[in-house]
Amino acid sequence: MKCRVFQKIDDVMTNAVADGVFPGAVLLWAHGTHIFYHKAFGVTDIRFGDPVTLNTIFDLASLTKPLATALAVADLIASGRLSRKTCLKDALPAACGTGKADITIDMLLRHRSGLPAHRPYFKSLPVPVPGIAAGKCLRQLVLAEPLEYEPDSQEIYSDLGFILLAWVVEHLSGVRLDTFVHERIFAPLNIYDLFFNPLCSDLINPEKDKSSLVFAATSRCPWRKKMMLGEVEDENAWAAGGIEGHAGLFGTAAGVHRLCCQILHALENKETKVINSSVIRCFAYKNNEMARPAGFDSPSQENASSGRFFSKRSVGHLGFTGTSFWIDPDNELITILLTNRVHPSRENIDIRKFRPRLHDLIASIYKDNIQA
């Protein structure tokens, strides 16, 4: 494609930084494994002005749900240790005798569990110090949380369900979620720039030195009384030590892309190295009553963040910090936008209008210059 086509995207991204949509970003879009565009914009931290590079590490926020927790669950299903119809009581003994006992894995993945969207559990923990003890307390609070509706009767997007799913993964596998996804998914694919970043000595793996990595800063947090840098933005995940099912994953756009390529191949029923194609296609399926695939999101009928042109079969997800990915299997199109839009304040929500405009531009360029 001609440089002038790329210039349109350059201008949109540069203007977004200038207009305060986000201080910094990396945008990558590709046709499957073939990357057409991969550029960095803006700064990692407004206090110091260091430029974002293609190697900048972003807090991926809720991209943790599809790219770590859901894929871990898919791996357990593929190996026969779990099924989508498994009830929580049969996968997690702690759920026996609770109101969560008969919730299925599929209900949790599709946000149909009856659990509320969010609770600020971090405020009620006895000591606001991240670690294993706080994480165990947080999970018990989720298990004790009253349901807001009858399971499988409606959908409410919920962080809490993915906290329980991470607990299931750890109980059945015998290892922490971060260890599981690294050993079973990321490392076999040679993806080393996707990882959880533990916050305390009882969780840190001494063999993993991240001192040389450059992170994009997120918000100035009044609860933690500091600007967040290299520590997970989400308070509940932070309290759990930086490793949870709903948040905690960090990474680069290139790392997300390599994993998205595997998901795309699975959706196309092509050979994959570690991701089971049939399980992922079952995750992607939804009947008329379902708004979301299992573990992922799909374009909404109105005002979709993926814009107007991504196919209905597309899967993706948004992250609170200003991150997103979309995979369109009909067109083999992958777009990844990583930003630090919450830096220095979470009040900045301009990205909501920006995302669909950007995706429309990319889809139009793709159609006119690649498919033509």
Secondary structure, DSSP 8 states (H G I E B T S, - for coil): --HHHHHHHHHHHHHHHHTTS-SEEEEEEEETTEEEEEEEEEBS-TTT--B--TT-BEE-GGGHIIIIIIHHHHHHHHTTS--TT-BHHHH-GGGTTSTTTT-BHHHHHTT-SS--S---GGGGSSS---SHHHHHHHHHHHHHS--SS-TTSS----HHHHHHHHHHHHHHHSS-HHHHHIIIIIGGGT--SEEE---STTT--TT---TT--B----EETTTTEE-SSS-S-HHHHHTTS--SSS-EEE-HHHHHHHHHHHHHHHTT---SSS-HHHHHHHH---TT-SS-SSSB---SSS-TT-SSS-TT-EEEEETTTEEEEEETTTTEEEEEEE-TTSS-TT--THHHHHHHHHHHHHHHHIIIII-
